[in-house]
């Protein structure tokens, strides 16, 4: 029977493991954030994040940042205080996850690759055209449906921190009449937030076009990129605080 990595769905051959080699390397970075924390604080973090994980898995969603925090804190508790109950909880939970259907996964990945080749953002006549091009099938805590796991993590961050947010906010570039659908708009702060999850020449050019447009119009655009996803919550928090938002 095939088992999958808790964070990325990669196949794992051993049932006593819950991470692939690549994700295990990432966990080491996350652990460095918590290594000097008190035992009770680590327990609190674990319980919060692991509870969220189980809810997200039941919705066929995947908050990678949350999962990594839970795993990292569980491993530290075991290593520093020989308290392995939290690691056992993760292992027991991961053993209960249904095996992945890799034929379906291959088809899904092919579709995602095709979307990336075609570009993340194009010119659209209306919102309906945008939705057809970029279907939303990842459910967030507040009921929003977004396009990727990274977007789900960001949307969940806004929800957890009581930040009002609108998804896929329309902005019309009045210089060339292009319609953009910016990932989020934070109405209380008049701030737009974009996650550039696809990095190729075509999308980098479009990213620069957006940044320059917002800058020229005096509009605030906060953005993250694919390389930020390893610790997306920390990076979002820092960027919002820099704009004067109290969290």
C-alpha positions as CSV (number, residue, x, y, z in Angstrom):
1,X,0.0,0.0,0.0
2,X,1.3,3.5,-0.9
3,X,1.7,6.2,1.6
4,X,2.0,9.9,0.9
5,X,4.1,12.7,2.5
6,X,2.0,14.8,4.8
7,X,3.0,18.0,3.2
8,X,3.5,17.4,-0.6
9,X,1.8,14.0,-1.5
10,X,5.1,12.5,-2.6
11,X,5.2,8.7,-2.3
12,X,6.8,7.3,0.8
13,X,7.9,3.6,1.0
14,X,8.1,3.2,4.8
15,X,5.1,3.3,7.0
16,X,7.0,4.7,10.0
17,X,7.8,7.9,8.1
18,X,5.4,10.8,7.4
19,X,7.7,13.1,5.4
20,X,9.6,12.7,2.1
21,X,13.3,13.6,2.1
22,X,12.7,17.1,0.6
23,X,10.1,18.1,3.2
24,X,12.2,16.7,6.1
25,X,15.0,19.1,5.0
26,X,12.5,22.0,5.2
27,X,11.4,20.9,8.6
28,X,14.9,21.5,9.9
29,X,14.6,25.2,9.0
30,X,11.2,25.4,10.8
31,X,12.6,23.7,13.9
32,X,15.3,26.4,14.1
33,X,12.5,28.9,14.7
34,X,11.2,27.1,17.8
35,X,14.3,25.4,19.2
36,X,14.7,27.7,22.2
37,X,11.0,27.9,23.1
38,X,9.6,26.7,26.4
39,X,8.1,23.2,26.5
40,X,4.5,24.4,27.4
41,X,4.6,26.9,24.6
42,X,5.6,24.2,22.1
43,X,2.7,22.1,23.3
44,X,0.3,25.0,22.7
45,X,1.7,25.6,19.2
46,X,1.4,21.9,18.3
47,X,-2.2,21.5,19.6
48,X,-3.3,24.6,17.7
49,X,-1.6,23.7,14.4
50,X,-2.4,20.0,14.5
51,X,-6.1,20.6,15.2
52,X,-6.1,22.9,12.1
53,X,-4.3,20.2,10.1
54,X,-6.9,17.6,10.8
55,X,-9.8,19.9,9.9
56,X,-8.0,20.9,6.7
57,X,-7.3,17.3,5.7
58,X,-11.0,16.5,6.2
59,X,-11.8,19.2,3.6
60,X,-9.2,17.8,1.2
61,X,-7.1,20.9,1.8
62,X,-3.5,21.2,2.8
63,X,-1.9,24.0,4.9
64,X,1.7,23.1,4.5
65,X,3.0,25.9,6.8
66,X,0.7,24.7,9.6
67,X,1.6,21.1,9.1
68,X,5.4,21.9,9.3
69,X,4.9,23.8,12.5
70,X,3.1,20.9,14.1
71,X,5.8,18.4,13.0
72,X,8.7,20.7,14.0
73,X,7.3,21.3,17.5
74,X,6.5,17.6,18.0
75,X,10.1,16.6,17.1
76,X,11.6,19.2,19.4
77,X,9.5,18.0,22.3
78,X,10.7,14.5,21.7
79,X,14.4,15.5,21.2
80,X,14.7,17.9,24.2
81,X,12.3,16.4,26.7
82,X,11.8,12.8,25.5
83,X,8.1,13.6,25.2
84,X,7.1,11.5,22.1
85,X,3.3,11.6,22.5
86,X,3.0,14.4,19.9
87,X,5.1,12.6,17.3
88,X,3.0,9.5,17.9
89,X,-0.2,11.5,17.4
90,X,1.1,12.7,14.0
91,X,2.2,9.1,13.1
92,X,-1.1,7.6,14.1
93,X,-3.0,10.3,12.1
94,X,-0.8,9.9,9.0
95,X,-1.3,6.1,9.1
96,X,-5.0,6.6,8.9
97,X,-4.9,8.7,5.7
98,X,-6.2,6.9,2.7
99,X,-3.6,5.9,0.1
100,X,-3.4,8.3,-2.8
101,X,-4.6,7.4,-6.3
102,X,-1.5,8.2,-8.3
103,X,-3.2,7.9,-11.7
104,X,-5.6,10.7,-10.7
105,X,-2.7,12.7,-9.2
106,X,-0.7,12.5,-12.5
107,X,-3.7,13.8,-14.4
108,X,-4.2,16.6,-11.9
109,X,-0.5,17.6,-12.1
110,X,-0.6,17.6,-15.9
111,X,-3.5,20.0,-15.8
112,X,-1.7,22.3,-13.3
113,X,1.4,22.2,-15.5
114,X,-0.6,23.3,-18.5
115,X,-2.1,26.2,-16.6
116,X,1.4,27.3,-15.6
117,X,2.7,27.1,-19.2
118,X,-0.2,29.3,-20.3
119,X,0.6,31.9,-17.7
120,X,-0.8,32.8,-14.4
121,X,-2.5,36.1,-15.4
122,X,-3.9,37.1,-18.7
123,X,-6.2,39.8,-20.0
124,X,-9.8,39.0,-19.4
125,X,-13.0,40.4,-20.6
126,X,-14.9,39.7,-17.4
127,X,-14.8,37.7,-14.1
128,X,-16.5,34.7,-15.8
129,X,-13.6,34.4,-18.2
130,X,-11.2,34.6,-15.3
131,X,-12.9,31.9,-13.4
132,X,-12.9,29.5,-16.4
133,X,-9.2,30.1,-16.8
134,X,-8.3,29.8,-13.1
135,X,-10.8,27.5,-11.3
136,X,-11.0,27.7,-7.5
137,X,-11.1,24.3,-5.8
138,X,-9.2,24.7,-2.6
139,X,-11.5,25.5,0.4
140,X,-10.3,27.9,3.1
141,X,-11.4,28.2,6.7
142,X,-13.8,31.1,6.0
143,X,-15.4,29.3,3.1
144,X,-13.5,31.0,0.3
145,X,-12.4,28.8,-2.5
146,X,-8.9,29.6,-4.0
147,X,-6.6,28.2,-6.6
148,X,-3.7,26.7,-4.7
149,X,-2.4,25.5,-1.4
150,X,-0.3,28.6,-1.0
151,X,-3.3,30.8,-1.6
152,X,-5.3,28.8,1.0
153,X,-2.5,29.4,3.6
154,X,-2.6,33.1,2.9
155,X,-6.4,33.4,3.0
156,X,-6.4,31.4,6.3
157,X,-3.8,33.8,7.8
158,X,-6.1,36.7,7.1
159,X,-9.0,34.8,8.6
160,X,-7.1,33.8,11.7
161,X,-6.0,37.4,12.3
162,X,-9.4,38.9,11.8
163,X,-8.3,40.8,8.7
164,X,-11.2,41.5,6.3
165,X,-10.3,40.4,2.8
166,X,-11.9,40.1,-0.6
167,X,-10.6,37.4,-3.0
168,X,-9.9,38.1,-6.7
169,X,-10.5,41.8,-6.6
170,X,-10.9,43.4,-10.0
171,X,-8.5,46.2,-11.0
172,X,-8.7,47.8,-14.5
173,X,-5.5,49.2,-15.9
174,X,-6.8,52.3,-17.5
175,X,-3.7,52.7,-19.5
176,X,-4.3,49.6,-21.7
177,X,-7.8,48.6,-20.3
178,X,-6.5,45.2,-19.1
179,X,-8.5,43.6,-16.3
180,X,-6.5,42.1,-13.5
181,X,-7.9,40.1,-10.6
182,X,-5.6,40.7,-7.7
183,X,-5.6,37.8,-5.2
184,X,-6.8,39.9,-2.2
185,X,-8.0,43.3,-1.3
186,X,-7.9,44.4,2.4
187,X,-10.7,47.1,2.5
188,X,-9.9,48.3,6.0
189,X,-6.4,49.3,4.9
190,X,-7.0,49.9,1.2
191,X,-4.2,47.4,0.5
192,X,-4.0,44.9,-2.4
193,X,-2.2,41.6,-1.8
194,X,-0.8,39.4,-4.6
195,X,0.9,36.0,-4.4
196,X,3.0,35.3,-7.5
197,X,3.1,31.5,-7.3
198,X,4.4,30.9,-10.9
199,X,7.8,32.0,-11.8
200,X,8.7,31.9,-15.5
201,X,9.7,34.6,-17.9
202,X,6.2,35.4,-19.0
203,X,4.8,35.8,-15.5
204,X,7.9,37.7,-14.1
205,X,7.2,40.3,-16.9
206,X,3.6,40.5,-15.9
207,X,4.5,40.8,-12.2
208,X,6.8,43.8,-12.9
209,X,4.0,45.4,-15.0
210,X,1.6,45.1,-12.0
211,X,4.1,46.4,-9.5
212,X,5.0,49.4,-11.7
213,X,1.3,50.2,-12.3
214,X,0.4,50.2,-8.6
215,X,3.4,52.2,-7.7
216,X,2.6,54.8,-10.4
217,X,-1.0,55.1,-9.2
218,X,0.0,55.5,-5.6
219,X,-1.8,52.3,-4.7
220,X,-0.4,49.9,-2.1
221,X,0.4,46.4,-3.3
222,X,2.0,43.8,-1.0
223,X,3.2,40.7,-2.7
224,X,4.8,37.3,-2.0
225,X,6.4,34.8,-4.3
226,X,6.9,31.1,-4.7
227,X,10.1,31.2,-2.7
228,X,8.2,32.7,0.3
229,X,6.0,29.6,0.8
230,X,8.4,27.8,3.2
231,X,7.4,30.2,6.0
232,X,4.5,32.2,4.4
233,X,2.9,33.3,7.7
234,X,6.0,34.9,9.1
235,X,6.6,36.7,5.9
236,X,3.0,38.0,5.6
237,X,3.1,39.2,9.2
238,X,6.3,41.1,8.6
239,X,5.1,42.7,5.4
240,X,1.8,43.8,7.0
241,X,3.5,45.2,10.1
242,X,5.8,47.2,7.8
243,X,2.6,48.8,6.4
244,X,1.4,49.8,9.9
245,X,-1.1,47.0,10.4
246,X,-1.2,45.8,14.0
247,X,-1.5,42.0,14.5
